[in-house]
Amino acid sequence: MPKLILTRHGKSSWDDPLLYDHDRPLTPRGIRSSRAIGAWLSGQELLPDQVLTSSATRAQMTAELIAEEVRFRGDFKAESGLYHASADTMLKHLRRATGQVVLMIGHNPGIADFAMRLVSNTPNHPRFMDYPTAATLVAETPDDWKDTSFDGSHALDFVVPRELLDE
């Protein structure tokens, strides 16, 4: 069955007030968190064969750091349509996926809404509803991506970086 790894971008910097929101990079904590999620995915043998990410700098950096940790060699797409996308827009992008294990990187509030609407079982985790930076849901769907619908996937795991790091 196809699996989705749904990750919110890592913690981003507000240090430069002249930068457009789209261009904000990760903070050092965001970099550590993204690497930790990648290492966790590798340890779980959850290795994506396709990456769909928002075109925002912080999302692309998160995707690249995770990709390094899992030694990703597949299809990598940065899509402007995923920048601050709604749950409905994220579902449209997911329905065009071609991989068996897809890593999708996005932003709140859309990603939290998408995660809640996508799965039929809500993970028993205190941070699932607010979906903090670099939080990651792993879900599987019995359908091909093109037939994926809300409430049709099964949550397998949910993790936040603070559980993986000694901070």
PABA-33942 format. One record per residue (C-alpha): residue number from 1; y, z, x; residue in one letter. Coordinates in steps of 0.05 Angstrom, whole numbers, plus 5000, padded with zeros to 4 digits. Layout:
REM PABA-33942
<node><resi>NUM</resi><y>Y</y><z>Z</z><x>X</x><resn>A</resn></node>
...
This chain:
REM PABA-33942
<node><resi>1</resi><y>5000</y><z>5000</z><x>5000</x><resn>M</resn></node>
<node><resi>2</resi><y>5071</y><z>4985</z><x>5025</x><resn>P</resn></node>
<node><resi>3</resi><y>5110</y><z>5044</z><x>5053</x><resn>K</resn></node>
<node><resi>4</resi><y>5185</y><z>5056</z><x>5054</x><resn>L</resn></node>
<node><resi>5</resi><y>5219</y><z>5100</z><x>5105</x><resn>I</resn></node>
<node><resi>6</resi><y>5287</y><z>5115</z><x>5074</x><resn>L</resn></node>
<node><resi>7</resi><y>5336</y><z>5147</z><x>5123</x><resn>T</resn></node>
<node><resi>8</resi><y>5409</y><z>5166</z><x>5116</x><resn>R</resn></node>
<node><resi>9</resi><y>5450</y><z>5149</z><x>5178</x><resn>H</resn></node>
<node><resi>10</resi><y>5460</y><z>5204</z><x>5230</x><resn>G</resn></node>
<node><resi>11</resi><y>5522</y><z>5248</z><x>5234</x><resn>K</resn></node>
<node><resi>12</resi><y>5583</y><z>5205</z><x>5248</x><resn>S</resn></node>
<node><resi>13</resi><y>5647</y><z>5218</z><x>5284</x><resn>S</resn></node>
<node><resi>14</resi><y>5715</y><z>5227</z><x>5252</x><resn>W</resn></node>
<node><resi>15</resi><y>5749</y><z>5235</z><x>5321</x><resn>D</resn></node>
<node><resi>16</resi><y>5790</y><z>5171</z><x>5317</x><resn>D</resn></node>
<node><resi>17</resi><y>5832</y><z>5171</z><x>5253</x><resn>P</resn></node>
<node><resi>18</resi><y>5851</y><z>5098</z><x>5265</x><resn>L</resn></node>
<node><resi>19</resi><y>5779</y><z>5073</z><x>5261</x><resn>L</resn></node>
<node><resi>20</resi><y>5758</y><z>5040</z><x>5196</x><resn>Y</resn></node>
<node><resi>21</resi><y>5702</y><z>5079</z><x>5162</x><resn>D</resn></node>
<node><resi>22</resi><y>5654</y><z>5020</z><x>5174</x><resn>H</resn></node>
<node><resi>23</resi><y>5665</y><z>5026</z><x>5250</x><resn>D</resn></node>
<node><resi>24</resi><y>5653</y><z>5101</z><x>5260</x><resn>R</resn></node>
<node><resi>25</resi><y>5599</y><z>5115</z><x>5312</x><resn>P</resn></node>
<node><resi>26</resi><y>5549</y><z>5172</z><x>5315</x><resn>L</resn></node>
<node><resi>27</resi><y>5566</y><z>5239</z><x>5344</x><resn>T</resn></node>
<node><resi>28</resi><y>5521</y><z>5269</z><x>5399</x><resn>P</resn></node>
<node><resi>29</resi><y>5487</y><z>5309</z><x>5344</x><resn>R</resn></node>
<node><resi>30</resi><y>5476</y><z>5244</z><x>5304</x><resn>G</resn></node>
<node><resi>31</resi><y>5445</y><z>5212</z><x>5365</x><resn>I</resn></node>
<node><resi>32</resi><y>5397</y><z>5271</z><x>5376</x><resn>R</resn></node>
<node><resi>33</resi><y>5379</y><z>5272</z><x>5302</x><resn>S</resn></node>
<node><resi>34</resi><y>5365</y><z>5198</z><x>5300</x><resn>S</resn></node>
<node><resi>35</resi><y>5320</y><z>5203</z><x>5361</x><resn>R</resn></node>
<node><resi>36</resi><y>5284</y><z>5263</z><x>5331</x><resn>A</resn></node>
<node><resi>37</resi><y>5270</y><z>5225</z><x>5267</x><resn>I</resn></node>
<node><resi>38</resi><y>5243</y><z>5166</z><x>5308</x><resn>G</resn></node>
<node><resi>39</resi><y>5198</y><z>5213</z><x>5349</x><resn>A</resn></node>
<node><resi>40</resi><y>5174</y><z>5246</z><x>5285</x><resn>W</resn></node>
<node><resi>41</resi><y>5157</y><z>5178</z><x>5254</x><resn>L</resn></node>
<node><resi>42</resi><y>5121</y><z>5157</z><x>5317</x><resn>S</resn></node>
<node><resi>43</resi><y>5081</y><z>5222</z><x>5316</x><resn>G</resn></node>
<node><resi>44</resi><y>5062</y><z>5209</z><x>5243</x><resn>Q</resn></node>
<node><resi>45</resi><y>5043</y><z>5138</z><x>5262</x><resn>E</resn></node>
<node><resi>46</resi><y>5094</y><z>5112</z><x>5212</x><resn>L</resn></node>
<node><resi>47</resi><y>5115</y><z>5050</z><x>5251</x><resn>L</resn></node>
<node><resi>48</resi><y>5161</y><z>5003</z><x>5213</x><resn>P</resn></node>
<node><resi>49</resi><y>5150</y><z>4928</z><x>5218</x><resn>D</resn></node>
<node><resi>50</resi><y>5217</y><z>4913</z><x>5186</x><resn>Q</resn></node>
<node><resi>51</resi><y>5286</y><z>4947</z><x>5188</x><resn>V</resn></node>
<node><resi>52</resi><y>5339</y><z>4938</z><x>5135</x><resn>L</resn></node>
<node><resi>53</resi><y>5404</y><z>4974</z><x>5153</x><resn>T</resn></node>
<node><resi>54</resi><y>5475</y><z>4978</z><x>5130</x><resn>S</resn></node>
<node><resi>55</resi><y>5522</y><z>4938</z><x>5175</x><resn>S</resn></node>
<node><resi>56</resi><y>5563</y><z>5001</z><x>5189</x><resn>A</resn></node>
<node><resi>57</resi><y>5564</y><z>5022</z><x>5262</x><resn>T</resn></node>
<node><resi>58</resi><y>5534</y><z>5091</z><x>5249</x><resn>R</resn></node>
<node><resi>59</resi><y>5477</y><z>5061</z><x>5208</x><resn>A</resn></node>
<node><resi>60</resi><y>5462</y><z>5008</z><x>5260</x><resn>Q</resn></node>
<node><resi>61</resi><y>5463</y><z>5060</z><x>5316</x><resn>M</resn></node>
<node><resi>62</resi><y>5415</y><z>5104</z><x>5275</x><resn>T</resn></node>
<node><resi>63</resi><y>5368</y><z>5044</z><x>5265</x><resn>A</resn></node>
<node><resi>64</resi><y>5370</y><z>5025</z><x>5339</x><resn>E</resn></node>
<node><resi>65</resi><y>5355</y><z>5096</z><x>5362</x><resn>L</resn></node>
<node><resi>66</resi><y>5297</y><z>5104</z><x>5314</x><resn>I</resn></node>
<node><resi>67</resi><y>5272</y><z>5034</z><x>5334</x><resn>A</resn></node>
<node><resi>68</resi><y>5272</y><z>5055</z><x>5407</x><resn>E</resn></node>
<node><resi>69</resi><y>5230</y><z>5117</z><x>5392</x><resn>E</resn></node>
<node><resi>70</resi><y>5178</y><z>5079</z><x>5352</x><resn>V</resn></node>
<node><resi>71</resi><y>5178</y><z>5019</z><x>5400</x><resn>R</resn></node>
<node><resi>72</resi><y>5198</y><z>4973</z><x>5343</x><resn>F</resn></node>
<node><resi>73</resi><y>5189</y><z>4899</z><x>5355</x><resn>R</resn></node>
<node><resi>74</resi><y>5197</y><z>4870</z><x>5285</x><resn>G</resn></node>
<node><resi>75</resi><y>5249</y><z>4840</z><x>5239</x><resn>D</resn></node>
<node><resi>76</resi><y>5317</y><z>4877</z><x>5243</x><resn>F</resn></node>
<node><resi>77</resi><y>5370</y><z>4860</z><x>5191</x><resn>K</resn></node>
<node><resi>78</resi><y>5439</y><z>4891</z><x>5188</x><resn>A</resn></node>
<node><resi>79</resi><y>5465</y><z>4876</z><x>5118</x><resn>E</resn></node>
<node><resi>80</resi><y>5536</y><z>4885</z><x>5094</x><resn>S</resn></node>
<node><resi>81</resi><y>5510</y><z>4893</z><x>5023</x><resn>G</resn></node>
<node><resi>82</resi><y>5478</y><z>4959</z><x>5043</x><resn>L</resn></node>
<node><resi>83</resi><y>5544</y><z>4989</z><x>5065</x><resn>Y</resn></node>
<node><resi>84</resi><y>5557</y><z>5045</z><x>5014</x><resn>H</resn></node>
<node><resi>85</resi><y>5508</y><z>5010</z><x>4968</x><resn>A</resn></node>
<node><resi>86</resi><y>5489</y><z>5038</z><x>4900</x><resn>S</resn></node>
<node><resi>87</resi><y>5416</y><z>5053</z><x>4882</x><resn>A</resn></node>
<node><resi>88</resi><y>5412</y><z>4988</z><x>4843</x><resn>D</resn></node>
<node><resi>89</resi><y>5437</y><z>4948</z><x>4902</x><resn>T</resn></node>
<node><resi>90</resi><y>5389</y><z>4983</z><x>4950</x><resn>M</resn></node>
<node><resi>91</resi><y>5331</y><z>4966</z><x>4903</x><resn>L</resn></node>
<node><resi>92</resi><y>5352</y><z>4892</z><x>4903</x><resn>K</resn></node>
<node><resi>93</resi><y>5351</y><z>4892</z><x>4979</x><resn>H</resn></node>
<node><resi>94</resi><y>5284</y><z>4927</z><x>4981</x><resn>L</resn></node>
<node><resi>95</resi><y>5254</y><z>4876</z><x>4933</x><resn>R</resn></node>
<node><resi>96</resi><y>5268</y><z>4822</z><x>4986</x><resn>R</resn></node>
<node><resi>97</resi><y>5231</y><z>4860</z><x>5041</x><resn>A</resn></node>
<node><resi>98</resi><y>5172</y><z>4827</z><x>5075</x><resn>T</resn></node>
<node><resi>99</resi><y>5143</y><z>4883</z><x>5118</x><resn>G</resn></node>
<node><resi>100</resi><y>5087</y><z>4930</z><x>5102</x><resn>Q</resn></node>
<node><resi>101</resi><y>5126</y><z>4990</z><x>5129</x><resn>V</resn></node>
<node><resi>102</resi><y>5200</y><z>4982</z><x>5117</x><resn>V</resn></node>
<node><resi>103</resi><y>5254</y><z>5027</z><x>5148</x><resn>L</resn></node>
<node><resi>104</resi><y>5318</y><z>5026</z><x>5106</x><resn>M</resn></node>
<node><resi>105</resi><y>5382</y><z>5060</z><x>5131</x><resn>I</resn></node>
<node><resi>106</resi><y>5439</y><z>5074</z><x>5083</x><resn>G</resn></node>
<node><resi>107</resi><y>5495</y><z>5121</z><x>5061</x><resn>H</resn></node>
<node><resi>108</resi><y>5507</y><z>5176</z><x>5011</x><resn>N</resn></node>
<node><resi>109</resi><y>5516</y><z>5181</z><x>4953</x><resn>P</resn></node>
<node><resi>110</resi><y>5476</y><z>5117</z><x>4941</x><resn>G</resn></node>
<node><resi>111</resi><y>5416</y><z>5135</z><x>4985</x><resn>I</resn></node>
<node><resi>112</resi><y>5405</y><z>5203</z><x>4951</x><resn>A</resn></node>
<node><resi>113</resi><y>5409</y><z>5171</z><x>4883</x><resn>D</resn></node>
<node><resi>114</resi><y>5362</y><z>5115</z><x>4905</x><resn>F</resn></node>
<node><resi>115</resi><y>5311</y><z>5165</z><x>4933</x><resn>A</resn></node>
<node><resi>116</resi><y>5312</y><z>5207</z><x>4869</x><resn>M</resn></node>
<node><resi>117</resi><y>5305</y><z>5147</z><x>4823</x><resn>R</resn></node>
<node><resi>118</resi><y>5253</y><z>5111</z><x>4866</x><resn>L</resn></node>
<node><resi>119</resi><y>5198</y><z>5165</z><x>4867</x><resn>V</resn></node>
<node><resi>120</resi><y>5158</y><z>5192</z><x>4809</x><resn>S</resn></node>
<node><resi>121</resi><y>5148</y><z>5259</z><x>4846</x><resn>N</resn></node>
<node><resi>122</resi><y>5207</y><z>5295</z><x>4876</x><resn>T</resn></node>
<node><resi>123</resi><y>5191</y><z>5326</z><x>4944</x><resn>P</resn></node>
<node><resi>124</resi><y>5190</y><z>5401</z><x>4943</x><resn>N</resn></node>
<node><resi>125</resi><y>5246</y><z>5408</z><x>4994</x><resn>H</resn></node>
<node><resi>126</resi><y>5311</y><z>5446</z><x>4986</x><resn>P</resn></node>
<node><resi>127</resi><y>5353</y><z>5390</z><x>5018</x><resn>R</resn></node>
<node><resi>128</resi><y>5324</y><z>5330</z><x>4980</x><resn>F</resn></node>
<node><resi>129</resi><y>5378</y><z>5328</z><x>4927</x><resn>M</resn></node>
<node><resi>130</resi><y>5437</y><z>5327</z><x>4976</x><resn>D</resn></node>
<node><resi>131</resi><y>5401</y><z>5283</z><x>5028</x><resn>Y</resn></node>
<node><resi>132</resi><y>5438</y><z>5306</z><x>5091</x><resn>P</resn></node>
<node><resi>133</resi><y>5451</y><z>5261</z><x>5151</x><resn>T</resn></node>
<node><resi>134</resi><y>5388</y><z>5231</z><x>5181</x><resn>A</resn></node>
<node><resi>135</resi><y>5345</y><z>5259</z><x>5125</x><resn>A</resn></node>
<node><resi>136</resi><y>5283</y><z>5216</z><x>5116</x><resn>T</resn></node>
<node><resi>137</resi><y>5238</y><z>5202</z><x>5056</x><resn>L</resn></node>
<node><resi>138</resi><y>5171</y><z>5169</z><x>5065</x><resn>V</resn></node>
<node><resi>139</resi><y>5145</y><z>5137</z><x>5001</x><resn>A</resn></node>
<node><resi>140</resi><y>5092</y><z>5088</z><x>4983</x><resn>E</resn></node>
<node><resi>141</resi><y>5090</y><z>5038</z><x>4926</x><resn>T</resn></node>
<node><resi>142</resi><y>5028</y><z>5009</z><x>4893</x><resn>P</resn></node>
<node><resi>143</resi><y>5067</y><z>4944</z><x>4882</x><resn>D</resn></node>
<node><resi>144</resi><y>5092</y><z>4888</z><x>4926</x><resn>D</resn></node>
<node><resi>145</resi><y>5164</y><z>4899</z><x>4944</x><resn>W</resn></node>
<node><resi>146</resi><y>5187</y><z>4844</z><x>4896</x><resn>K</resn></node>
<node><resi>147</resi><y>5157</y><z>4884</z><x>4838</x><resn>D</resn></node>
<node><resi>148</resi><y>5182</y><z>4953</z><x>4860</x><resn>T</resn></node>
<node><resi>149</resi><y>5217</y><z>4992</z><x>4806</x><resn>S</resn></node>
<node><resi>150</resi><y>5250</y><z>5059</z><x>4797</x><resn>F</resn></node>
<node><resi>151</resi><y>5202</y><z>5116</z><x>4785</x><resn>D</resn></node>
<node><resi>152</resi><y>5144</y><z>5073</z><x>4811</x><resn>G</resn></node>
<node><resi>153</resi><y>5136</y><z>5099</z><x>4882</x><resn>S</resn></node>
<node><resi>154</resi><y>5102</y><z>5163</z><x>4908</x><resn>H</resn></node>
<node><resi>155</resi><y>5137</y><z>5210</z><x>4956</x><resn>A</resn></node>
<node><resi>156</resi><y>5092</y><z>5225</z><x>5016</x><resn>L</resn></node>
<node><resi>157</resi><y>5140</y><z>5266</z><x>5059</x><resn>D</resn></node>
<node><resi>158</resi><y>5212</y><z>5286</z><x>5067</x><resn>F</resn></node>
<node><resi>159</resi><y>5243</y><z>5314</z><x>5131</x><resn>V</resn></node>
<node><resi>160</resi><y>5312</y><z>5333</z><x>5157</x><resn>V</resn></node>
<node><resi>161</resi><y>5329</y><z>5333</z><x>5231</x><resn>P</resn></node>
<node><resi>162</resi><y>5343</y><z>5408</z><x>5234</x><resn>R</resn></node>
<node><resi>163</resi><y>5269</y><z>5420</z><x>5222</x><resn>E</resn></node>
<node><resi>164</resi><y>5254</y><z>5378</z><x>5284</x><resn>L</resn></node>
<node><resi>165</resi><y>5308</y><z>5402</z><x>5332</x><resn>L</resn></node>
<node><resi>166</resi><y>5322</y><z>5469</z><x>5365</x><resn>D</resn></node>
<node><resi>167</resi><y>5395</y><z>5474</z><x>5344</x><resn>E</resn></node>
